[in-house]
Amino acid sequence: MKGNDLTAAAANQTAAPFLKKEPKDEFFWLSQMNKASVVTNRKRGLLSDEAAKKIAKAISQVIENGSKPGALRPSRVIKYEPLLIEAAGLDATMLHVGRSSQDMHATYYSTIMRDNVLALARKLVGSMRILNTLAKDHTETIVPNYTNGVAAQPNSYAHYLQGFLAGFKRDSKRLEQFYERLNLCPMGTTVLNGTGWPLNREKIAEYLGFDGPVEDAYDAAQIKPVDEPTELSSILTSIALHVGTFVQDVSVQYAQPQPWILLQEGGDNTYVSSAMPQKRNPGLMFGVREAASGVLGEAQAAVFRAHNIIPGMIDPKRVPANSSMVSSTIKMLTQFDKMLNALKISPERALKELNSDWTASQEIADVLMREYKLPFRVGHHVASQIVSYAKANDFNPTNFPYAQVKEIYAHVIKTEYPSASEVCPMNEEEFKATLNPKTIIENRRTSGGPQKSEINKAIARSDQAIAEHEAWAVSQQEQIVHALELLDKDFRQLLG
């Protein structure tokens, strides 16, 4: 989806039937502003009944004409007003009291972005739900995790996924916090210093689904419309970075002869090399990564458009560009969802990889300190020398000779900590258990850790957060729909 196609899709998710007749583009919102102005101005006595009805009929006619296939749907006030004049004569310009193209355009910048944000919020919720479902399926799966591109420690795959979910939950919360600042109505502030007309700004804001009017008249059309795309771009950047990091971490496995995580072969997931028959290239993953890079590019472009301009310039405000960066993010998340659903995880292969390397070696130092009060750095040196010896002599954690453990321990103690006994306090059974990835996970006691009791709590918290974020997005969409239904009802009463 591109540009205003996104706002149309967002509108049709929960909109009342009368809202499905046309896309919620600039023309749509200019029409709603005109409806709100004529209704509120008549109630304030700023328009006579006769003038208000005449203008209302003109607005209705312009909307009807604009809803016809291939019809003109102007996006600028200066192009819209002549259509009203054609329908009602110059009396139609009486509607313009206390208004300017500045505050009207600023209003539809916000309403269209508002629809886009809600569509994105719903999409992000869907991606989080897939991640949490994947976590529920892998609470018992132990996998290697990597830091600085190198195998680091064993972890529960569910815990790994909860880490990414924590990032996405922050993104969702940022969207909600941003929406609170976004959903304020500029209408009635004219260009930058308000108007002498006693407009009912609060009612206009209510009719258009806003939480209230923008407080400062200068901010309304000069500062806020620039802040909105730049703040949104930072949230989109964060979402894309989380997606990109996840993709890149999976891609590391494709450099191994026997990966423990792959894409299910077939369809659009993978493709065969034209020259090398053994290769199964993860094309779907490449597409997600490219989409994330595209989002980052569009998001940074929003910042550059806002840079080094004087107040009032339109560069950062244009709807197509600001809608496009959101639609690109939604497209990226759609591809990401497909990738998540195509992941094929082998717990057996993951455990084999863990047992072929020394990712559990820190546990030796931890146990020596926790159970036998040996200073951590001394225990760390014991573990480090065990790993060095193992790599030099082609041992892994499952076949390392215990006799060598005792010898290394005695050497380190004699050299670095002579006040302690040179006899290794860990027997052979304890040494092997210390290096067992499953035992390590089970013995974790940290709140927020990978042990099953904490993982179950984390999954439940994520379920709750996902439900709350979704309920928030639905409630905001319903607020807009109900507001426009009320406006349409009062406008139709004016038409008689």
Secondary structure, DSSP 8 states (H G I E B T S, - for coil): --THHHHHHHHHHH--GGGGGS--SHHHHHHHHHHHHHHHHHHTTSS-HHHHHHHHHHHHHHHHHHTSTT-----SHHHHHHHHHHHHGGGGGGGGTT--HHHHHHHHHHHHHHHHHHHHHHHHHHHHHHHHHHHHHTTT-EEEEEETTEEEEEEEHHHHHHHHHHHHHHHHHHHHHHHHHH--B-TT-TTTT--SS---HHHHHHHTT-SSB-S-HHIIIIIHHHHHHHHHHHHHHHHHHHHHHHHHHHHGGGGSSS-SEEE-SSTTT-EE-SS-TT-EE-HHHHHHHHHHHHHHHHHHHHHHHHTT--TT--TTT-HHHHHHHHHHHHHHHHHHHHHHHHEEE-HHHHHHHHHHS-TTTHHHHHHHHHHH---HHHHHHHHHHHHHHHHHHT--TTT--HHHHHHHHHHHHHHH-TTS-SS-SS-HHHHHHHT-HHHHHHH---TTSSSHHHHHHHHHHHHHHHHHHHHHHHHHHHHHHHHHHHHHHHHHHHH-
